[in-house]
Amino acid sequence: MDEETLPQARQAVYSAKDIQSIPLELRDKYFELVGESYVFRQDLRRSLIFGRHNLIQDVPISPINLLVCRNTLMYFNREAQGQILARFHFALNDTGYLFLGKAEMLLMHANLFTPIELKNQIFPKVLSTNIGDRLLVISDGKFY
């Protein structure tokens, strides 16, 4: 991750050129013109978190309504993918959704997520009271 992009994302200040591809109605709705720059609305910016997060080592951030992980899991081995998906499951609200990239599949993790729209890779969280699933998150995906 480019560490310099985090402060820029947190500030959410863009030039007219940066946001020229955003439709005018969305630009007017979500950005405020301050001087010659466009600033993403502060009330909405407060609901977003921009930070560095290690998917395997860091404690899951929760509760989350929508978790977007586009074409990331494919770079991890099967064991690491299992650990990450268990953490995603833990982090999502009971009515939360996981949105994956087209190159990623959850065939081995039907106990955590089930497809509702496979074409767009949208998976709701499967509610689980299974103690094994909870222990999987706590133990970094390894049973001792």
Backbone as CSV, one residue per row, in Angstrom:
resi,resn,N_x,N_y,N_z,CA_x,CA_y,CA_z,C_x,C_y,C_z
1,MET,0.844,-1.171,0.000,0.000,0.000,0.000,0.893,1.238,0.000
2,ASP,0.505,2.195,-0.758,1.215,3.464,-0.804,0.771,4.307,0.389
3,GLU,1.667,4.477,1.356,1.335,5.197,2.590,0.936,6.651,2.336
4,GLU,1.377,7.218,1.230,1.051,8.613,0.926,-0.404,8.793,0.507
5,THR,-1.048,7.721,0.080,-2.440,7.841,-0.361,-3.410,7.933,0.807
6,LEU,-3.044,7.429,1.971,-3.951,7.473,3.126,-4.275,8.896,3.569
7,PRO,-3.283,9.752,3.771,-3.640,11.134,4.140,-4.488,11.824,3.070
8,GLN,-4.175,11.554,1.811,-4.968,12.147,0.724,-6.412,11.649,0.790
9,ALA,-6.591,10.375,1.039,-7.943,9.817,1.140,-8.686,10.398,2.340
10,ARG,-7.988,10.559,3.458,-8.618,11.124,4.656,-9.057,12.573,4.441
11,GLN,-8.264,13.332,3.720,-8.604,14.733,3.465,-9.764,14.856,2.489
12,ALA,-9.826,13.962,1.515,-10.902,13.929,0.513,-11.053,15.258,-0.219
13,VAL,-9.924,15.824,-0.632,-9.904,17.075,-1.383,-9.410,16.753,-2.790
14,TYR,-10.187,17.188,-3.786,-9.884,16.834,-5.169,-9.964,18.060,-6.072
15,SER,-9.193,18.033,-7.120,-9.268,19.095,-8.130,-10.443,18.798,-9.055
16,ALA,-10.831,19.786,-9.837,-11.913,19.589,-10.805,-11.551,18.473,-11.775
17,LYS,-10.287,18.376,-12.143,-9.839,17.324,-13.058,-9.991,15.932,-12.425
18,ASP,-9.702,15.841,-11.126,-9.795,14.555,-10.420,-11.206,13.977,-10.460
19,ILE,-12.219,14.823,-10.412,-13.597,14.328,-10.311,-14.422,14.585,-11.569
20,GLN,-13.760,14.868,-12.668,-14.479,15.182,-13.896,-15.332,14.022,-14.403
21,SER,-14.973,12.792,-14.064,-15.757,11.646,-14.531,-16.991,11.368,-13.661
22,ILE,-17.134,12.061,-12.548,-18.296,11.882,-11.672,-19.460,12.694,-12.230
23,PRO,-20.614,12.057,-12.416,-21.771,12.795,-12.940,-22.089,14.019,-12.079
24,LEU,-22.517,15.081,-12.726,-22.781,16.355,-12.067,-23.744,16.213,-10.888
25,GLU,-24.797,15.402,-11.049,-25.766,15.243,-9.953,-25.119,14.623,-8.719
26,LEU,-24.192,13.681,-8.897,-23.490,13.085,-7.755,-22.455,14.048,-7.185
27,ARG,-21.805,14.781,-8.048,-20.830,15.777,-7.603,-21.511,16.824,-6.724
28,ASP,-22.669,17.296,-7.165,-23.399,18.301,-6.382,-23.911,17.739,-5.060
29,LYS,-24.244,16.465,-5.076,-24.807,15.830,-3.883,-23.739,15.512,-2.830
30,TYR,-22.548,15.101,-3.265,-21.553,14.580,-2.330,-20.300,15.438,-2.141
31,PHE,-20.146,16.492,-2.942,-18.954,17.325,-2.839,-19.339,18.780,-2.629
32,GLU,-18.466,19.492,-1.931,-18.640,20.929,-1.733,-17.461,21.633,-2.389
33,LEU,-17.742,22.707,-3.106,-16.692,23.487,-3.736,-16.105,24.439,-2.696
34,VAL,-14.817,24.270,-2.399,-14.110,25.117,-1.442,-12.921,25.712,-2.188
35,GLY,-13.027,26.998,-2.483,-11.999,27.625,-3.314,-12.051,27.014,-4.700
36,GLU,-10.944,26.422,-5.116,-10.887,25.759,-6.421,-10.893,24.241,-6.288
37,SER,-11.125,23.738,-5.097,-11.096,22.296,-4.850,-12.476,21.772,-4.485
38,TYR,-12.664,20.498,-4.744,-13.887,19.814,-4.355,-13.582,18.953,-3.138
39,VAL,-14.388,19.113,-2.099,-14.185,18.384,-0.854,-15.388,17.474,-0.628
40,PHE,-15.094,16.183,-0.381,-16.149,15.227,-0.080,-16.834,15.661,1.211
41,ARG,-18.153,15.573,1.250,-18.914,16.073,2.401,-18.381,15.513,3.723
42,GLN,-18.152,16.429,4.664,-17.568,16.058,5.951,-18.470,15.104,6.740
43,ASP,-19.789,15.298,6.697,-20.682,14.413,7.447,-20.594,12.978,6.942
44,LEU,-20.362,12.786,5.647,-20.205,11.441,5.102,-18.799,10.903,5.355
45,ARG,-17.812,11.770,5.291,-16.425,11.361,5.506,-16.233,10.791,6.903
46,ARG,-16.981,11.273,7.873,-16.869,10.761,9.245,-17.276,9.297,9.363
47,SER,-18.068,8.815,8.422,-18.530,7.423,8.479,-17.577,6.457,7.782
48,LEU,-16.489,6.969,7.227,-15.514,6.143,6.517,-14.227,6.045,7.315
49,ILE,-13.566,4.901,7.192,-12.284,4.700,7.844,-11.243,4.455,6.754
50,PHE,-10.209,5.255,6.753,-9.092,5.048,5.851,-7.887,4.706,6.704
51,GLY,-7.402,3.486,6.565,-6.264,3.085,7.365,-5.611,1.839,6.820
52,ARG,-4.414,1.592,7.277,-3.684,0.396,6.900,-4.160,-0.737,7.801
53,HIS,-4.440,-1.885,7.197,-4.965,-3.012,7.965,-4.408,-4.306,7.387
54,ASN,-3.756,-5.099,8.217,-3.225,-6.382,7.800,-4.343,-7.416,7.922
55,LEU,-4.769,-7.979,6.821,-5.913,-8.888,6.802,-5.680,-10.163,7.598
56,ILE,-4.435,-10.569,7.749,-4.142,-11.823,8.449,-3.831,-11.595,9.922
57,GLN,-3.153,-10.505,10.250,-2.678,-10.311,11.616,-3.531,-9.387,12.474
58,ASP,-4.124,-8.365,11.885,-4.847,-7.380,12.680,-6.234,-7.866,13.089
59,VAL,-6.674,-7.414,14.249,-8.005,-7.731,14.740,-9.038,-7.148,13.775
60,PRO,-10.087,-7.898,13.461,-11.087,-7.375,12.530,-11.751,-6.105,13.048
61,ILE,-11.960,-5.164,12.146,-12.698,-3.948,12.463,-14.177,-4.292,12.343
62,SER,-14.955,-3.967,13.338,-16.379,-4.288,13.268,-17.166,-3.269,14.069
63,PRO,-18.429,-3.172,13.902,-19.262,-3.909,12.947,-19.274,-3.228,11.587
64,ILE,-19.335,-4.026,10.544,-19.307,-3.546,9.171,-20.571,-4.017,8.463
65,ASN,-21.170,-3.137,7.676,-22.358,-3.499,6.892,-21.990,-4.065,5.530
66,LEU,-20.969,-3.491,4.912,-20.528,-3.921,3.589,-19.014,-3.973,3.586
67,LEU,-18.476,-5.131,3.228,-17.042,-5.317,3.158,-16.693,-5.596,1.697
68,VAL,-15.911,-4.714,1.094,-15.527,-4.849,-0.302,-14.084,-5.312,-0.357
69,CYS,-13.874,-6.456,-0.966,-12.533,-7.036,-1.094,-12.400,-7.518,-2.532
70,ARG,-12.053,-6.605,-3.408,-12.030,-6.884,-4.839,-10.662,-7.387,-5.290
71,ASN,-10.633,-8.656,-5.751,-9.434,-9.259,-6.335,-8.216,-9.157,-5.427
72,THR,-8.412,-9.484,-4.168,-7.329,-9.481,-3.189,-7.030,-10.890,-2.709
73,LEU,-8.058,-11.645,-2.420,-7.875,-12.982,-1.850,-7.062,-13.910,-2.748
74,MET,-7.110,-13.689,-4.042,-6.419,-14.577,-4.981,-4.895,-14.534,-4.801
75,TYR,-4.390,-13.531,-4.110,-2.955,-13.425,-3.881,-2.494,-14.179,-2.632
76,PHE,-3.436,-14.769,-1.899,-3.118,-15.512,-0.682,-3.308,-17.001,-0.918
77,ASN,-2.550,-17.810,-0.164,-2.745,-19.255,-0.263,-4.066,-19.635,0.413
78,ARG,-4.441,-20.882,0.267,-5.742,-21.359,0.746,-5.909,-21.179,2.262
79,GLU,-4.857,-21.457,3.013,-4.929,-21.321,4.471,-5.150,-19.859,4.872
80,ALA,-4.384,-18.964,4.254,-4.529,-17.537,4.555,-5.910,-17.037,4.141
81,GLN,-6.423,-17.505,3.016,-7.767,-17.118,2.585,-8.800,-17.518,3.628
82,GLY,-8.656,-18.711,4.187,-9.572,-19.172,5.226,-9.525,-18.284,6.458
83,GLN,-8.314,-17.889,6.860,-8.167,-16.994,8.013,-8.826,-15.648,7.741
84,ILE,-8.596,-15.127,6.565,-9.149,-13.815,6.208,-10.669,-13.874,6.155
85,LEU,-11.215,-14.902,5.534,-12.672,-15.021,5.425,-13.322,-15.204,6.791
86,ALA,-12.661,-15.921,7.684,-13.185,-16.064,9.045,-13.208,-14.706,9.743
87,ARG,-12.199,-13.896,9.529,-12.154,-12.548,10.116,-13.224,-11.648,9.491
88,PHE,-13.419,-11.768,8.179,-14.471,-11.003,7.515,-15.836,-11.364,8.104
89,HIS,-16.064,-12.653,8.310,-17.331,-13.123,8.872,-17.545,-12.519,10.255
90,PHE,-16.509,-12.525,11.054,-16.583,-11.955,12.400,-16.866,-10.453,12.342
91,ALA,-16.247,-9.749,11.404,-16.344,-8.295,11.325,-17.704,-7.815,10.824
92,LEU,-18.376,-8.607,10.001,-19.646,-8.169,9.413,-20.798,-8.235,10.409
93,ASN,-21.686,-7.260,10.305,-22.953,-7.323,11.039,-23.699,-8.580,10.604
94,ASP,-24.686,-8.974,11.381,-25.464,-10.167,11.017,-26.164,-10.018,9.675
95,THR,-26.444,-8.793,9.270,-27.089,-8.557,7.980,-26.095,-7.995,6.962
96,GLY,-24.787,-8.179,7.222,-23.745,-7.632,6.367,-23.515,-8.444,5.106
97,TYR,-22.843,-7.784,4.154,-22.553,-8.390,2.861,-21.064,-8.292,2.547
98,LEU,-20.567,-9.331,1.882,-19.206,-9.368,1.377,-19.274,-9.263,-0.138
99,PHE,-18.499,-8.353,-0.710,-18.476,-8.103,-2.147,-17.067,-8.409,-2.633
100,LEU,-16.934,-9.461,-3.462,-15.626,-9.911,-3.923,-15.403,-9.578,-5.392
101,GLY,-14.174,-9.765,-5.841,-13.835,-9.579,-7.240,-14.219,-10.804,-8.057
102,LYS,-14.237,-10.646,-9.352,-14.653,-11.726,-10.252,-13.702,-12.918,-10.221
103,ALA,-12.462,-12.701,-9.840,-11.473,-13.779,-9.829,-11.525,-14.613,-8.548
104,GLU,-12.407,-14.271,-7.623,-12.428,-14.949,-6.325,-13.705,-15.763,-6.145
105,MET,-13.544,-16.903,-5.533,-14.680,-17.779,-5.282,-14.679,-18.207,-3.818
106,LEU,-15.857,-18.505,-3.301,-15.985,-18.933,-1.906,-16.528,-20.365,-1.816
107,LEU,-16.110,-21.214,-2.697,-16.647,-22.569,-2.731,-16.386,-23.337,-1.439
108,MET,-15.261,-23.082,-0.798,-14.889,-23.833,0.401,-15.435,-23.216,1.688
109,HIS,-16.128,-22.096,1.598,-16.530,-21.385,2.804,-18.038,-21.125,2.845
110,ALA,-18.819,-22.113,2.432,-20.280,-21.976,2.431,-20.829,-21.858,3.847
111,ASN,-20.053,-22.284,4.853,-20.513,-22.144,6.236,-20.443,-20.697,6.712
112,LEU,-19.695,-19.835,6.011,-19.549,-18.441,6.406,-20.354,-17.481,5.522
113,PHE,-20.378,-17.758,4.222,-21.046,-16.882,3.257,-21.753,-17.736,2.219
114,THR,-22.888,-17.230,1.744,-23.623,-17.930,0.705,-23.938,-16.931,-0.410
115,PRO,-23.804,-17.336,-1.653,-24.021,-16.365,-2.737,-25.490,-15.997,-2.899
116,ILE,-25.752,-14.709,-3.073,-27.104,-14.287,-3.453,-27.086,-13.731,-4.860
117,GLU,-25.914,-13.278,-5.288,-25.770,-12.791,-6.648,-24.366,-13.167,-7.112
118,LEU,-24.264,-14.372,-7.641,-22.963,-14.913,-8.002,-22.300,-14.128,-9.129
119,LYS,-23.089,-13.629,-10.062,-22.532,-12.868,-11.190,-21.743,-11.654,-10.693
120,ASN,-22.253,-10.969,-9.689,-21.591,-9.786,-9.151,-20.803,-10.069,-7.880
121,GLN,-20.726,-11.350,-7.494,-19.939,-11.778,-6.344,-20.383,-11.118,-5.034
122,ILE,-21.686,-11.159,-4.755,-22.227,-10.593,-3.522,-22.667,-11.743,-2.625
123,PHE,-22.159,-11.741,-1.388,-22.393,-12.824,-0.445,-22.864,-12.273,0.896
124,PRO,-24.047,-12.645,1.357,-24.434,-12.266,2.717,-23.740,-13.179,3.729
125,LYS,-23.596,-12.656,4.910,-23.022,-13.429,6.006,-24.011,-14.516,6.408
126,VAL,-23.508,-15.720,6.627,-24.324,-16.803,7.161,-24.271,-16.693,8.672
127,LEU,-25.430,-16.594,9.296,-25.466,-16.525,10.752,-25.023,-17.861,11.316
128,SER,-24.164,-17.790,12.301,-23.601,-19.012,12.836,-23.485,-18.937,14.347
129,THR,-23.955,-19.958,14.997,-23.735,-20.078,16.429,-22.775,-21.228,16.704
130,ASN,-22.183,-21.747,15.622,-21.253,-22.851,15.724,-19.978,-22.381,16.434
131,ILE,-19.646,-22.988,17.536,-18.468,-22.602,18.313,-17.194,-22.816,17.519
132,GLY,-17.186,-23.787,16.624,-16.009,-24.032,15.792,-15.691,-22.858,14.893
133,ASP,-16.733,-22.241,14.318,-16.526,-21.066,13.466,-15.977,-19.900,14.275
134,ARG,-16.478,-19.728,15.496,-15.983,-18.647,16.353,-14.524,-18.890,16.742
135,LEU,-14.183,-20.132,17.069,-12.810,-20.466,17.443,-11.857,-20.281,16.273
136,LEU,-12.348,-20.509,15.062,-11.528,-20.324,13.868,-11.037,-18.888,13.779
137,VAL,-11.892,-17.936,14.101,-11.506,-16.524,14.069,-10.484,-16.231,15.164
138,ILE,-10.750,-16.709,16.353,-9.889,-16.422,17.506,-8.508,-17.060,17.333
139,SER,-8.446,-18.232,16.732,-7.186,-18.975,16.652,-6.434,-18.739,15.351
140,ASP,-6.763,-17.677,14.621,-6.102,-17.376,13.349,-6.252,-18.509,12.329
141,GLY,-7.386,-19.207,12.401,-7.671,-20.227,11.408,-7.005,-21.560,11.674
142,LYS,-6.351,-21.720,12.825,-5.666,-22.972,13.117,-6.204,-23.556,14.410
143,PHE,-6.542,-24.811,14.386,-6.957,-25.490,15.608,-5.742,-26.201,16.170
144,TYR,-5.516,-26.044,17.458,-4.339,-26.623,18.101,-4.715,-27.856,18.869
